[in-house]
């Protein structure tokens, strides 16, 4: 019980702190009212309150994923920070891969190092800035992900392949067990999965 409580503390603390980057995101996108409303709704969310205090990875995932998005909006010149925060989110849970397309769009949307360039950059300047910022973002993401994954230290490529195989085997095993125990609970099509996701997030009691 003591070990479980000790494991819950970091997750619970990071869940509470994740309100801060969400507030920052709202402040950047819509001002004070949007920030306050988003923070209140998030802090009172049943899913956040339920899973954020568990001895699992949801707390770190929420904090670092939201911090990465906040950094995109609030620190447009520091693409290396984006990649580092995304790596920390990925170290918490693999579903943080969903943050990477957000970083990609941000890099393409404003590749210049200046938040509000006075003059429109030339094509060569645009490509140069995009290449530099993408390289910094990718380098920080790859290096930090490598350092946080001891299984990759000796054989990076072999370890990554083994991790993917283990992940696939686990998914197959869980799906098979659920299909045998409760076939009606298995969603086979993409439409069913999307419906189930929306239902459990927004409508399920």
Residue frames as qw, qx, qy, qz and C-alpha x, y, z in Angstrom:
[[0.000, 0.884, 0.467, 0.000, 0.00, 0.00, 0.00],
 [0.317, -0.780, 0.093, 0.532, 2.87, 2.37, 0.79],
 [0.379, -0.141, 0.596, 0.694, 4.51, 1.80, -2.59],
 [0.194, 0.602, 0.687, 0.358, 1.22, 2.32, -4.39],
 [0.132, -0.925, -0.276, 0.225, 0.65, 5.60, -2.54],
 [0.373, -0.588, 0.322, 0.641, 4.17, 6.73, -3.41],
 [0.334, 0.146, 0.695, 0.620, 3.52, 5.95, -7.07],
 [0.094, 0.782, 0.605, 0.118, 0.27, 7.89, -7.02],
 [0.250, -0.772, -0.125, 0.571, 1.84, 11.12, -5.78],
 [0.227, -0.292, 0.447, 0.814, 3.78, 12.08, -8.94],
 [0.074, 0.394, 0.772, 0.494, 0.80, 11.26, -11.17],
 [0.140, -0.806, -0.562, 0.125, -1.61, 13.24, -8.99],
 [0.270, -0.672, 0.015, 0.689, 0.73, 16.24, -8.69],
 [0.182, -0.120, 0.574, 0.789, 1.37, 16.40, -12.44],
 [0.019, 0.583, 0.762, 0.283, -2.37, 16.09, -13.10],
 [0.178, -0.843, -0.354, 0.363, -3.00, 19.12, -10.87],
 [0.266, -0.556, 0.268, 0.740, -0.16, 21.06, -12.49],
 [0.314, 0.232, 0.719, 0.575, -1.49, 20.24, -15.98],
 [0.087, 0.855, 0.494, -0.133, -4.15, 22.89, -15.39],
 [0.222, -0.733, 0.139, 0.627, -1.41, 25.52, -15.81],
 [0.201, -0.165, 0.651, 0.713, -0.40, 24.73, -19.42],
 [0.125, 0.568, 0.779, 0.233, -4.06, 24.33, -20.34],
 [0.075, -0.871, -0.293, 0.387, -4.72, 27.79, -18.90],
 [0.228, -0.549, 0.382, 0.708, -1.79, 29.12, -20.92],
 [0.227, 0.191, 0.793, 0.532, -3.16, 27.55, -24.10],
 [0.044, 0.766, 0.641, 0.010, -6.57, 29.13, -23.50],
 [0.183, -0.799, -0.053, 0.571, -4.96, 32.48, -22.77],
 [0.228, -0.317, 0.567, 0.725, -3.10, 32.41, -26.08],
 [0.122, 0.300, 0.830, 0.455, -6.06, 31.24, -28.14],
 [0.153, -0.676, -0.596, -0.405, -8.95, 33.22, -26.68],
 [0.091, -0.613, 0.190, -0.761, -7.92, 35.44, -23.82],
 [0.140, -0.263, 0.713, -0.635, -8.68, 35.38, -20.11],
 [0.735, 0.007, 0.214, -0.643, -12.28, 34.15, -20.38],
 [0.849, 0.278, -0.411, -0.181, -11.33, 31.21, -22.57],
 [0.363, 0.385, -0.754, 0.389, -8.42, 30.32, -20.30],
 [0.337, -0.199, 0.612, -0.688, -10.50, 30.43, -17.12],
 [0.827, 0.103, 0.043, -0.550, -13.38, 28.47, -18.67],
 [0.765, 0.335, -0.549, -0.034, -11.11, 25.79, -20.07],
 [0.183, 0.356, -0.770, 0.497, -9.23, 25.42, -16.79],
 [0.529, -0.126, 0.479, -0.689, -12.44, 25.09, -14.77],
 [0.883, 0.190, -0.119, -0.412, -14.00, 22.54, -17.12],
 [0.633, 0.392, -0.652, 0.145, -10.76, 20.55, -17.24],
 [0.010, -0.336, 0.734, -0.591, -10.28, 20.58, -13.46],
 [0.614, -0.005, 0.461, -0.640, -13.85, 19.34, -12.94],
 [0.664, 0.280, -0.562, -0.407, -13.69, 16.66, -15.64],
 [0.888, -0.290, 0.237, -0.268, -14.67, 13.27, -14.29],
 [0.926, 0.291, -0.138, 0.198, -12.13, 11.45, -16.44],
 [0.317, 0.653, -0.424, 0.541, -9.28, 13.68, -15.28],
 [0.478, -0.560, 0.420, -0.531, -10.28, 13.33, -11.64],
 [0.969, -0.107, 0.129, -0.180, -10.64, 9.56, -11.98],
 [0.920, 0.261, -0.060, 0.287, -7.54, 8.63, -13.93],
 [0.265, 0.801, -0.297, 0.448, -5.19, 11.45, -12.97],
 [0.460, -0.665, 0.460, -0.367, -4.77, 10.22, -9.38],
 [0.997, -0.032, 0.063, -0.044, -4.08, 6.60, -10.32],
 [0.492, -0.595, 0.545, 0.327, -0.60, 5.09, -10.18],
 [0.734, 0.416, 0.467, 0.265, -0.41, 5.10, -13.96],
 [0.475, -0.022, 0.281, 0.834, 0.87, 7.32, -16.75],
 [0.136, 0.788, 0.526, 0.290, -2.09, 9.62, -17.36],
 [0.294, -0.895, -0.114, 0.316, -0.85, 12.42, -15.10],
 [0.408, -0.468, 0.417, 0.664, 2.57, 12.80, -16.75],
 [0.362, 0.351, 0.689, 0.520, 1.00, 12.31, -20.18],
 [0.033, 0.889, 0.452, 0.073, -1.50, 15.13, -19.65],
 [0.317, -0.844, 0.045, 0.431, 1.05, 17.53, -18.21],
 [0.403, -0.379, 0.516, 0.653, 3.80, 17.12, -20.80],
 [0.333, 0.453, 0.692, 0.452, 1.46, 16.88, -23.81],
 [0.008, -0.933, -0.359, -0.009, -0.31, 20.10, -22.80],
 [0.384, -0.751, 0.189, 0.503, 3.04, 21.72, -22.00],
 [0.477, -0.007, 0.599, 0.643, 4.28, 20.88, -25.50],
 [0.192, 0.705, 0.572, 0.373, 1.25, 22.54, -27.09],
 [0.241, -0.932, -0.163, 0.216, 1.62, 25.53, -24.79],
 [0.488, -0.485, 0.359, 0.630, 5.28, 25.84, -25.80],
 [0.408, 0.366, 0.609, 0.573, 4.26, 25.88, -29.47],
 [0.010, 0.867, 0.422, 0.265, 1.98, 28.85, -28.81],
 [0.370, -0.923, -0.027, 0.100, 4.02, 30.70, -26.20],
 [0.436, -0.630, 0.489, 0.417, 7.61, 29.96, -27.29],
 [0.784, 0.596, 0.114, -0.130, 7.53, 30.02, -31.11],
 [0.309, 0.806, -0.505, 0.011, 11.31, 30.42, -31.39],
 [0.284, -0.488, 0.802, -0.194, 12.22, 27.40, -29.27],
 [0.833, 0.153, -0.358, -0.392, 11.44, 24.35, -31.37],
 [0.413, 0.267, -0.823, 0.284, 13.98, 22.34, -29.36],
 [0.292, -0.096, 0.627, -0.716, 11.70, 22.84, -26.34],
 [0.773, 0.129, -0.088, -0.615, 8.74, 21.47, -28.30],
 [0.731, 0.257, -0.628, -0.073, 10.63, 18.29, -29.12],
 [0.171, 0.245, -0.797, 0.525, 11.86, 17.82, -25.55],
 [0.490, -0.022, 0.451, -0.746, 8.40, 18.15, -24.04],
 [0.823, 0.203, -0.258, -0.464, 6.94, 15.80, -26.65],
 [0.541, 0.288, -0.775, 0.155, 9.64, 13.25, -25.77],
 [0.118, -0.142, 0.730, -0.658, 8.70, 13.47, -22.08],
 [0.701, 0.101, 0.156, -0.688, 5.04, 12.94, -22.98],
 [0.781, 0.282, -0.503, -0.239, 5.96, 9.94, -25.13],
 [0.266, 0.290, -0.836, 0.382, 8.05, 8.50, -22.29],
 [0.434, -0.051, 0.557, -0.706, 4.89, 8.58, -20.19],
 [0.658, 0.319, 0.643, -0.226, 2.64, 6.86, -22.75],
 [0.381, 0.020, 0.671, 0.636, 2.86, 5.95, -26.42],
 [0.218, 0.762, 0.602, 0.091, -0.42, 7.67, -27.21],
 [0.155, -0.811, 0.027, 0.564, 1.56, 10.93, -26.98],
 [0.428, 0.039, 0.615, 0.661, 2.57, 10.22, -30.58],
 [0.182, 0.784, 0.572, 0.160, -0.58, 12.20, -31.38],
 [0.200, -0.870, -0.025, 0.450, 1.34, 15.34, -30.35],
 [0.502, -0.224, 0.497, 0.671, 3.86, 14.95, -33.18],
 [0.299, 0.572, 0.580, 0.497, 1.47, 16.00, -36.00],
 [0.153, -0.950, -0.252, 0.099, 0.71, 19.14, -33.98],
 [0.447, -0.638, 0.288, 0.556, 4.42, 19.97, -33.92],
 [0.477, 0.143, 0.619, 0.607, 4.68, 19.29, -37.64],
 [0.142, 0.814, 0.492, 0.275, 1.84, 21.66, -38.45],
 [0.302, -0.910, -0.051, 0.280, 3.36, 24.31, -36.18],
 [0.515, -0.373, 0.434, 0.638, 6.73, 24.04, -37.93],
 [0.348, 0.373, 0.627, 0.589, 5.12, 24.40, -41.36],
 [0.023, -0.886, -0.462, -0.044, 2.79, 27.18, -40.26],
 [0.055, -0.985, 0.154, -0.060, 5.55, 29.47, -39.06],
 [0.912, 0.061, -0.105, 0.393, 9.03, 28.22, -39.91],
 [0.270, 0.720, -0.210, 0.603, 10.63, 31.61, -39.37],
 [0.524, -0.148, -0.597, 0.589, 12.48, 32.13, -36.11],
 [0.062, -0.064, 0.189, -0.978, 10.71, 35.44, -35.64],
 [0.199, 0.421, 0.811, -0.355, 7.16, 35.38, -34.14],
 [0.364, 0.826, 0.370, -0.218, 5.99, 38.25, -36.37],
 [0.557, -0.039, 0.356, 0.749, 8.35, 38.87, -39.27],
 [0.134, 0.665, 0.083, -0.730, 8.13, 42.40, -40.65],
 [0.406, 0.518, -0.482, -0.578, 8.84, 41.28, -44.20],
 [0.956, 0.132, 0.111, -0.237, 7.80, 38.19, -46.06],
 [0.482, -0.512, 0.647, 0.295, 10.76, 35.78, -46.22],
 [0.465, 0.479, -0.582, -0.464, 12.04, 34.51, -49.53],
 [0.950, 0.014, -0.217, -0.226, 11.56, 30.87, -50.47],
 [0.644, 0.331, -0.566, 0.394, 15.19, 30.14, -49.66],
 [0.104, -0.389, 0.532, -0.745, 14.90, 31.80, -46.24],
 [0.785, -0.195, 0.068, -0.584, 11.65, 29.93, -45.57],
 [0.930, 0.103, -0.352, -0.003, 13.20, 26.55, -46.35],
 [0.424, 0.404, -0.582, 0.564, 16.33, 27.39, -44.37],
 [0.348, -0.361, 0.439, -0.746, 14.36, 28.37, -41.27],
 [0.895, -0.092, -0.060, -0.432, 12.08, 25.34, -41.63],
 [0.816, 0.236, -0.494, 0.183, 15.04, 22.97, -41.92],
 [0.199, 0.404, -0.591, 0.669, 16.82, 24.46, -38.93],
 [0.514, -0.288, 0.352, -0.727, 13.81, 24.46, -36.64],
 [0.934, 0.009, -0.191, -0.303, 12.74, 20.97, -37.70],
 [0.673, 0.311, -0.585, 0.330, 16.26, 19.67, -37.07],
 [0.048, -0.370, 0.575, -0.728, 16.33, 21.20, -33.57],
 [0.735, -0.173, 0.164, -0.634, 12.88, 19.83, -32.73],
 [0.930, 0.133, -0.318, -0.126, 13.70, 16.35, -34.07],
 [0.487, 0.398, -0.633, 0.451, 17.12, 16.24, -32.41],
 [0.261, -0.339, 0.551, -0.717, 15.79, 17.11, -28.96],
 [0.853, -0.062, 0.042, -0.516, 12.95, 14.62, -29.37],
 [0.877, 0.234, -0.419, 0.025, 15.18, 11.75, -30.51],
 [0.337, 0.419, -0.642, 0.546, 17.98, 12.36, -28.00],
 [0.398, -0.296, 0.492, -0.715, 15.69, 12.70, -24.99],
 [0.906, 0.007, -0.072, -0.416, 13.56, 9.73, -26.08],
 [0.752, 0.312, -0.549, 0.191, 16.74, 7.66, -26.38],
 [0.118, 0.388, -0.643, 0.650, 18.01, 8.72, -22.95],
 [0.560, -0.186, 0.379, -0.712, 14.66, 7.95, -21.32],
 [0.942, 0.113, -0.070, -0.308, 14.43, 4.46, -22.84],
 [0.382, -0.603, 0.698, 0.055, 17.15, 2.19, -21.40],
 [0.825, 0.177, 0.537, -0.007, 15.97, -0.71, -23.59],
 [0.645, 0.755, 0.068, 0.093, 17.38, 1.18, -26.61],
 [0.250, -0.881, 0.364, 0.173, 20.79, 2.05, -25.18],
 [0.532, -0.345, 0.708, 0.310, 22.72, -0.98, -26.47],
 [0.252, 0.174, 0.792, 0.529, 20.77, -1.74, -29.65],
 [0.262, 0.317, 0.153, -0.899, 18.55, 1.21, -30.66],
 [0.518, 0.177, -0.494, -0.676, 17.06, -0.29, -33.83],
 [0.430, -0.060, -0.900, -0.023, 16.77, -3.83, -32.47],
 [0.044, -0.244, -0.709, 0.660, 15.30, -2.58, -29.22],
 [0.381, 0.246, 0.012, -0.891, 12.75, -0.44, -31.03],
 [0.545, 0.078, -0.684, -0.478, 11.69, -3.39, -33.20],
 [0.324, -0.142, -0.897, 0.265, 11.35, -5.58, -30.09],
 [0.137, 0.246, 0.471, -0.836, 9.24, -2.93, -28.36],
 [0.503, 0.191, -0.264, -0.801, 6.90, -2.69, -31.34],
 [0.514, -0.004, -0.833, -0.205, 6.55, -6.48, -31.50],
 [0.174, -0.189, -0.811, 0.526, 5.81, -6.68, -27.78],
 [0.292, 0.233, 0.209, -0.904, 3.23, -3.92, -28.12],
 [0.564, 0.128, -0.509, -0.637, 1.51, -5.71, -30.99],
 [0.432, -0.065, -0.897, 0.070, 1.51, -9.00, -29.09],
 [0.012, 0.213, 0.651, -0.729, -0.02, -7.33, -26.06],
 [0.443, 0.217, -0.046, -0.869, -2.77, -5.72, -28.16],
 [0.568, 0.077, -0.711, -0.407, -3.51, -9.03, -29.89],
 [0.306, -0.110, -0.886, 0.330, -3.63, -10.87, -26.56],
 [0.160, 0.235, 0.475, -0.833, -5.93, -8.30, -24.96],
 [0.521, 0.191, -0.277, -0.784, -8.25, -8.24, -27.97],
 [0.516, 0.024, -0.835, -0.190, -8.41, -12.03, -28.01],
 [0.162, -0.171, -0.817, 0.526, -9.19, -12.24, -24.31],
 [0.302, 0.267, 0.259, -0.878, -11.89, -9.58, -24.55],
 [0.530, 0.153, -0.526, -0.647, -13.40, -11.22, -27.64],
 [0.432, -0.076, -0.898, 0.024, -13.67, -14.53, -25.79],
 [0.107, -0.273, -0.713, 0.637, -15.12, -13.02, -22.62],
 [0.246, 0.687, 0.420, -0.539, -17.40, -10.33, -24.08],
 [0.461, 0.244, 0.580, 0.626, -17.60, -10.30, -27.90],
 [0.096, 0.865, 0.459, 0.182, -20.11, -7.43, -27.87],
 [0.334, -0.874, 0.020, 0.351, -17.50, -5.15, -26.29],
 [0.543, -0.201, 0.478, 0.661, -15.05, -5.48, -29.20],
 [0.392, 0.811, 0.087, -0.425, -15.28, -2.71, -31.80],
 [0.754, 0.062, 0.498, 0.424, -14.00, -4.04, -35.09],
 [0.437, 0.677, 0.333, 0.490, -14.61, -1.09, -37.41],
 [0.318, 0.125, -0.141, 0.929, -13.16, 2.43, -37.30],
 [0.324, -0.497, -0.262, -0.761, -16.67, 3.90, -37.08],
 [0.743, -0.517, -0.421, -0.067, -17.50, 1.80, -34.03],
 [0.650, -0.172, -0.308, 0.673, -14.25, 2.80, -32.34],
 [0.093, 0.290, 0.017, 0.952, -14.85, 6.50, -32.95],
 [0.530, -0.544, -0.334, -0.558, -18.39, 6.21, -31.62],
 [0.779, -0.416, -0.419, 0.211, -17.17, 4.34, -28.53],
 [0.486, 0.022, -0.224, 0.845, -14.49, 6.93, -27.90],
 [0.148, -0.387, -0.101, -0.905, -16.93, 9.84, -28.12],
 [0.666, -0.510, -0.423, -0.344, -19.51, 8.02, -26.02],
 [0.758, -0.356, -0.404, 0.369, -17.15, 7.13, -23.18],
 [0.373, 0.077, -0.156, 0.911, -15.54, 10.58, -23.11],
 [0.146, -0.178, -0.039, -0.972, -18.66, 12.76, -23.29],
 [0.623, -0.251, -0.276, -0.687, -21.82, 10.74, -22.61],
 [0.680, -0.156, -0.710, 0.090, -21.15, 7.67, -20.48],
 [0.525, -0.794, -0.021, -0.305, -22.16, 8.14, -16.80]]
